[in-house]
Amino acid sequence: MTTPISRDDSKWSTMVTQVPVRHPDRFYIDGEWCEPSTESTFDVVDSTTGEPVYCVAEAHEADIARAVDAARRAFDDGPWRTFSARQRADILREFASRWASRINDVAAVQPRETGITAAMARNLVERSIAELRLVADLADSFPFEERVSPTSGGEEAWIVHEPVGVVGAIIPWNSPVASITHKLAPALLSGSTFVLKSAPEAPVEGLIAAEIAESIGLPPGVFNVVTADRKASESLVRDDRVDKIAFTGSTGAGRAIGSLCAERVARCTLELGGKSPAVVLDDAEVDVVADALVAGMARISGQVCASLTRAVVDERIYDKVVQALADRARSIVIGDPFSQETQMGPVVSEAHMSRVLRYIDEGTRSGARLVAGGSRPEHLPRRGFYVEPTVFADVDNSSTIAQEEIFGPVLCVIPAKGEEEAVRIANETVYGLNASIFTQDRGRARRVARQLRSGTVGHNAQRADFGIGFGGMKKSGIGREGGRQGLLHYLESKTVVVG
């Protein structure tokens, strides 16, 4: 929602006291806090109450162009590319240290923005700090220059890995600190410059990152931050001065971004949606399965692309698994995300809550058996955007709730007649982001993992390792984020042959 307001309106002074950043009414561009080109703002709605709590400036195309111009000049003419990889790694480590000092600020705002519990918000910042440091360590191990033997003349040859250039990063609202880190860390280590486009629902983390960049003395234009909606974001994707787009979000939006990048032959990485299977084999421990899958439902209220939302369960233990899942789902403590007792908060918005509830209604109409949840929690006031953890049993894998990404606390349980059918059902989806295998036999887990069309396969838990690499197959995306695999997407390889 946009609300034109005057810069001297008392709303700004009230809002500044509520949000832990100095300049919510500005953008961070070229090392300075800049006035927006218009007076449009985004109201950020508290997911626990449904009431606006603060607002931030809304970027329009002129603001995006200004940020891109700063990043382009910083890459082409600034000192950033002359820094050694180790110098840039030291800056990443300092960035990590400053994030640690702002962890309470993130825990104060992200639960209001997205419904995540404050404890989980802190945990995600801690993981991001660790990832920044892991990427920094690549400065000592990654071969930015590799001497090789010429094969077609010349005396000496090298493969040189150089920065991709200007990166436009478009991040989602559900986990902003992590999404910033996945893109910023390899971009900065590579020597690229960066324009961050934050989501209107969760803009504060990007502003905190900008304050960190300012405090550690990054050269002007290396890191720029704006908050924009889809129309202005498209101008970032279309801009010929942007060498690479790094996007996390829905498959529909990713398809559009990939098409626009293809028109101008721009690089892109796309981390998109998922409908990830948990393959539960006949020797799985029922309690392990139930604990893992229900914990995943509660994590950010199921608003996680990698969530294991389809449990494909061997019929020999099917009834026991369904009962355990239903029991645990009903026991999840739903409520105030700032309370230590709360295990799951609300979803991000009223519109998203309505969307999740429509999918639940569709599941009931399709003939699936509702065994837990299915509505808004009765014990909470009818404000805020809460949805019960919901479990459907006897789900047809071809049904809407089994094939479309709901992005909420909804789990589909599908019976399978043995291992071969379980693998087939697991692979019968347009997505391929994440999967897990539940079995007590580690060798069996490795064998089945090789049969699943998924970018990540875990064992007896939901696992994603950004120290190694994360990303999807099929319509779950292009490219990888994290570790050495992620760094490669921010580099161009150049062959140098000297005669």
Disulfide bonds with the S-S distance in Angstrom:
none
